[in-house]
Amino acid sequence: MDTAMACNLRRIVLVGVLAAGVVASSPGRGRALHRDGGIGGGAFFGEPGTLRVLDLNADQEEAVRLAWQMHSATLRQLAATDKAARHAIDDRLLARGEVTQQNLEGLVEQEIQAHGALTRERLATALDVRNALTPDQIQQVATIRASVDHARARMHGLDLKLLAPR
């Protein structure tokens, strides 16, 4: 392996590690669990990895804890409903016999409603967390998000270059 390729490989690994650390630093409530109850939605509010770097004071930590406590049961229930609705569509698509758009409509409507309710609850949670932050902390979250988006774009570009035929 030549020096340039080794250097690029090290960059890919470093960017991946940094992005993973910022985005999913807590497997219990980080991005990895987005579809199963995390806040998600790209807002980054309330994600443990982001909150740790914001240097929250005691009142802010309590407000965030209360927001999670207030919303967590509903988020879990709505995430389970959303997942069940998606799986019902998958099950129908994989079933024997004819499957048409018309006989999927009821399941699609259930999934749309479930996902919409989950999205609204995630936003309500994110707003509660955001309301506990100062304008400077909100700007820090925006900076973190921009950095992660940039790292993802670079990783995606590098992945495409690595996969390109030579």
N, C-alpha and C positions, 0 to 999 in steps of 0.2 A: 504494500500500500504506500503510495507516495505521500510526501509531507502535506501537500495541499488537501488531499482527500482525508487524511488523518485529522487535520485541523478542522475541516468541515464537519466530520463525524463528531469530534469533541464539542463543537458549537451546537450541533443538533441535540446531543445528549444534555448539555448544560441548559439550553433553552427549554427542553422538555422537563427537566428536573425543576427548574425555576417555575415554569408555568404550573406544573402539577402541585408544587408546594404552595403557591399562592391560591390556586383555584380550589384545591381539595385537601387542605392541610388537616382537616378533621374528618375522618371517615364517618363519624357519627352524624354530622350535620352539614357536610360540605357539598360541593357541586356533584360529587359522584352519586349522591342520593337525591338529586334534583327531582327526578320523576317520582320519587317515593316520599315526598313531603318537604324537601328543602324549599327555601324561598324561591330561588331560581329567577327566571325571567330576565337574566342578564343584569339585574340591578346591583348585585354584590352586597346589598344591605343585609346584615344579619348573618353573613357567613363567617364562621369562627376565624378563619385565616385572615380575613380582612379586618375584623374587629380587633384582633390582637395588635395590629400595627397602629391602631388609631389612638392608643393611650387614653382609654375611656376613664373618666373619674367614677367614683363610687355611685353617684346618682345615675349616671349614664349606664353603668353596668346593671344596676337594678332595673332601669327602664327596659333595657334589652332583655333581661331575664324575664321580666313580666310579659313582654310582648311574646316571647317564645312560649311561655307558660300558657298565656291566653289563647294562642293560635295553634299550638302543636297538635292537640287532639283532633281538631277540625282538619288541619292539614293532612294528618295521617289518614283520616277517614276519607277525605276527598281524593287523596292520591290513590288509595286502594280502589275507590269507585272508578276513577279514571283508568287505572290499569286494567280493571275487570272489563270495562267497556271496550278497551283496545283489544284485549284478548278474545272477547266475544266476536269481534269482527274477524280476527285472525282465525278463530275456530270455524266460523262459517265459511271463510275462504278456503280452508283446508278440508272441508267436509266433502263427502261424496255427493255426486249429483250436480245439477245445474245451479250455478250461483249467478245472480244478476244484480245490477245496480238497484233495481226495485226491491228485491228481497233483502237488501242490506240497509235500506233507508232508515228503518226503525233503529237499528244498531248504530248507524252513523249519527243519528240525532241524539241518542243516548250518550255517545262519546263526546259530541260537541258540547252538550250541556254539562257533562261531568268535567271536561277540561276547562270550560269557561268558569265553572264554580271554583275549581282549584286555582286557576289564574287569579281570580278576584281575591281569594283568601291569601294567596301569596303576596299580592300587591298590598292588601290591608296590613299584613305583617311587616312588609318592607317599609311602608309608610310609618308604622309605629316605631320601627327602629330608626328610620331617618329622622323622625321628629325628636329623637334623643340626641342627635349629633349636632355639632356646631357647623357653621358654614365652611370653616377650614377643614373639618373632618370629612364633610361631604365632598369637598374638592380633592382630598386625599383618595377617597373611594373612586372618584372619576379618574384620577391619575393611575391608580392601580388597574382599573378596568382597561384604560387605554393601553397600558403596558402589556397586559395579558392578551388583549386583542392583537397587538403588534407582534407579540411572540408567536401567537397561533398562526398569524398570516405568514410569518417567516418560516415556521415549521412546515406549513402546508406547501409553501413554495419550494422548500428544500426536499420535501417528500416527493413532489412532482419531478424535480430534477433527478433525484435518485432513481425514480421509476422509469424515466425517459430512456428509450432505446439509444444505444451508442453506435 
